[in-house]
Structures are given as C-alpha cells and as structure tokens.
Amino acid sequence: MRESRTKKSLKNAQVNLIFYFITLALSFFSRKIFLDYLGAEFIGLTGTLQNLLGFLNLADLGIGASIGYVLYKPIFEKDEKKINEIISVFGFLYRRIGLIILSAGIILSFFLPLIFKDININLGVVYAVYYGFLASSLIGYFINYKQTLLGADQRNYVVVGYFQTATLIKTLIQMAVAYYSTNYYIWIAIELAFSILFSIILNIKIKQTYPWLKSSITEGKVLYKDYDVILKKAKQMFVHVLSSMGRTQILPFLIYAYESLTIVAYYGNYTIITSKLSSLVENFLNSTGAGVGNLIAEGNKEKILEVYWELFTIRIITASTTAFMVLTMVNPFIKLWLGEEYILPTIIPILMVINLFMNQTRGAHEQFLYGYGLFQDTWAPLVTLTLTVSVGLLGGYIWGLPGVLLGDCISAMFLFVLWKPSFLFKSGFKLPLKVFWINYSQKVISVIVCMFISWWLLSFIPINVDSFTNWIVYSIISLILFELLLLSAFYLQFKEMKQIFSRFSNIILKKVC
C-alpha cells in the first residue's frame, strides 16, 4: 500500500510540475497577445468579473475538503456502496450550491451597468463575458462534482492532465482569435466551449476508471441527513478558509495604508518572485494530501508517524532551499532586472523569508489534520486574522512596511509553528508536543548553520554578478553548495532522511531495471 501511495504521489507531482512550467511559459506570451490585440480594458474586465464571481464561489468553502475527508476510509476499504452514497450526497449538496450561485449571479448581473458605467466596452460584451464565466463555473457544481473522487483516490493527475491540456489548447486558440479578429464574443464562446468539452471528457474518464460509480442526486437528497458529518466538517472548514482568504486580502491594504505606491510596487517585484517559487513547491508537495488521508484510514500508527516525519523533513528541506534562494539570489536578480534603486532594505526579504518558511512547512501539519478531520479549532484562524491586523496596524504605524510584514510573521508563527503542531500531536497522534519541538529545533538549527557556512564559502568564490549569465552561474554554484551541506547534515542526524533516500533509491532502481 505504501509503495502505491508513493507512486501515485510522485505521479501527481510530476504532472503538476510539467504543466506548471508549460503554463508559466505560455502565460507570458498569451498576456502580451491579449493586451496588444484585445486591449488592457478588456483584460481588466475579464479579471474583475472573475474576481466578482470568485466571491460567489465562497458558498463552496469547506464542502470539497469535508467530502475528501469522508471518502478516505471507504476508498481504503473499497466500499463501493458507501462511495456511491457519499458522491450522491455530494452531488445533491453541490446542486444546491450551484442553484444559490446561479441565483446570486443573476441578481449581481443587474448591477453590472453600475459597476462598469465608465468603461468604453459595449454592455453586451460585458454581459456575454459575465455569463460565459458564470456558466463555466456552474458546470463544476452541476456536472463535474464526481472529480472529487479522483482527488481523494490520489488520481488528481487525471483532472490536472485533462484540465491543463484543455486550458493550453483553449489559450492558443484564443490567442489566434485575438490576433486575427479581435472578436470579444468569439473569445468568450471559446472559453465556454472548452469548459463544456473538458466536462464531457472528464466524465467519460471517470466512468472508465470507476465503472461501478452510479451516483444519484435523488438518492443524495434522501441520504444527506445520514451524513451530517459532511456539513459539520464543512462549517468548520469554512471558518479556516475564509480567515485565510481574509488574511491574504487584508495584507495588501495594510501595506497601501502606510507606504507610498512606489514602495508598494517595489515590494510587488519581490512577491512576484516568491509567489512563483511557492507555487512551484506547492505543486510538488501538495500531491501527497490524498495519500496521507488514505494512510490514516489504514490506521497503522507507526507507519503514520513514519510518513509524517518523512514529509515534514521534505517540507523543511524545500522551505530552506526556497529561503536560501530568496536571500542569496533575489537582490542580484532585481538589480540586473530593474536596477539597483529597486532593491529594498535587507530586513524586508528577511521577513518575507521567515514568513515563506513557516507557510511552506505548515503543509505537513495541515495534510495530517485534514486526514484526521481535525477542523474544529475554528478559534485559531480568527486569532491569526486578529494578530495580522492588530500587529500590522501598530507595526505599520511605527516601522512602515517592515512593521506590517512583522504582523503577518507573528500570526503565521502562532498558527503554523505553535498551534497547528500542538493540535496535531495532541488530538491526532496522541503524543507529547516535546517530541515535535526537539525534532523541529534540531532541523531549524541545522538549516541556519548550513546557510551561514554556505555564505562564508561563497565569499571565497570570485564571481562578479554583473550579468544574467554570471547570475545563473552564481545561483547554480550557491544552490549546489547549500544542498550538499544541508542534505549531508540531515542524513547524518535524522533517520527519516535515510528512509527518504532509501525510498527514492528503490523507486529509481525499479524504473532503471
């Protein structure tokens, strides 16, 4: 079972990473084409409408996560009857949510002439784009809800593969339409057509993968009261996700309140880089989520702890690598890319790196909390949001941008370093928290020591980073040096690192042989 989970996780990660790089490359070209031929105003319109519809989709918060949690055990036990019941309940709940979003969407559409009264685009185009996006969104609630089973069964690579392939083809066709005709109606028609096509192909694939899956909305309506745990967990998850979104959305406003637009733009240059690095890491590491749920459903405590420490170690290594890259390579890159005047004081990237490290390592705790269904700590994200705002306001008033970022760091430290591990070890693993703190402290100290040794050794390497070529050479040397030191230190100190090496060595040997 473990090898199967590992292989599925690696396959999910592989597909995510492949499409990440492809879509990243295409996004630069497509945005240039759309801006040049469709106009900045139309692109601004599509972005604004998607944000508006994004608020309507808040109705879904928690349902998807709670369904995934409820599915882990019947998937492990191969209980097809129960899986059919859960998917039927899910279909019924999503049908309700879809109707709510449709009603709210229609009501919101009455206000579009007021929202977009000052634009130079025909109101008919505004409505066409709006209802095109709304229809595309509703397909997920009325037709594509079964894809949750693929995710819970560690087959999310199927969804990603079909969705991203459809998105790439759609984008290429839209680029051609923009270049040759600049017809807004054709552009949005393609958007909707590919949503429908993706839905048809995905449901065919689901039927092939699970020929026994016979979900029924009518049956779901009858059964959903027997699965009150879904709504209970969904309500708990709603608070977590809503608070997280609030924290993310409030931070930019706090920065705007205490700094000039120039500083905001300078800070934005750094966040563009860190967000891309974070996305790359998350695309690789989040692929293990369903495997963790499946493992917990198996119930082997020794194996659960073994996998936790391995995943936590991988998180520490990737977070440390990301942090080292930002601290070592970003300022020289900013200088070459934009100019020396765009470089911010050293304290800014340091605070960003601390926050980045905590956000990337939290994934190990959260995947196991999700697997155990431990969402009831709804007070914690609310405290975190309060800390972000209160410390950010006070810190911003005293220190400006560093003070605002300090508020986010303190809230992240409370939630991701102090509370989440404590909650997991107490309510999930049933172990004393000191077990975590001893391991965590040893790893963090090792990371810091390796960073300082790396910087000291790099001072002896005579490379003048005055061109992108030299920057690439310097970055490669820096990264190899740090990774050799870090991996060696971890291998010598932690048995889970030896297990990770053994696990991946066996997979590679089997592929070669």
Secondary structure, 3 states (H helix, E strand, C coil): CHHHHHHHHHHHHHHHHHHHHHHHHHHHHHHHHHHHHCCHHHHHHHHHHHHHHHHHHHHHCCHHHHHHHHHHHHHHHCCHHHHHHHHHHHHHHHHHHHHHHHHHHHHHHCCHHHHCCCCCCCHHHHHHHHHHHHHHHHHHHHCHHHHHHHHHCCCHHHHHHHHHHHHHHHHHHHHHHHHHCCCHHHHHHHHHHHHHHHHHHHHHHHHHHCCCCCCCHHHHHHHHHHHHHHHHHHHHHHHHHHHHHHHHHHHHHHHHHHCCHHHHHHHHHHHHHHHHHHHHHHHHHHHHHHHHHHHHHHCCHHHHHHHHHHHHHHHHHHHHHHHHHHHHHHHHHHHHHCCHHHCCCCHHHHHHHHHHHHHHHHHHHHHHHHHHCCCCCCHHHHHHHHHHHHHHHHHHHHHCHHHHHHHHHHHHHHHHHHHHHHHHHHHHHCCCCHHHHHHHHHHHHHHHHHHHHHHHHHCCCCCCCCCHHHHHHHHHHHHHHHHHHHHHHHHHHCHHHHHHHHHHHHHHHHHHC
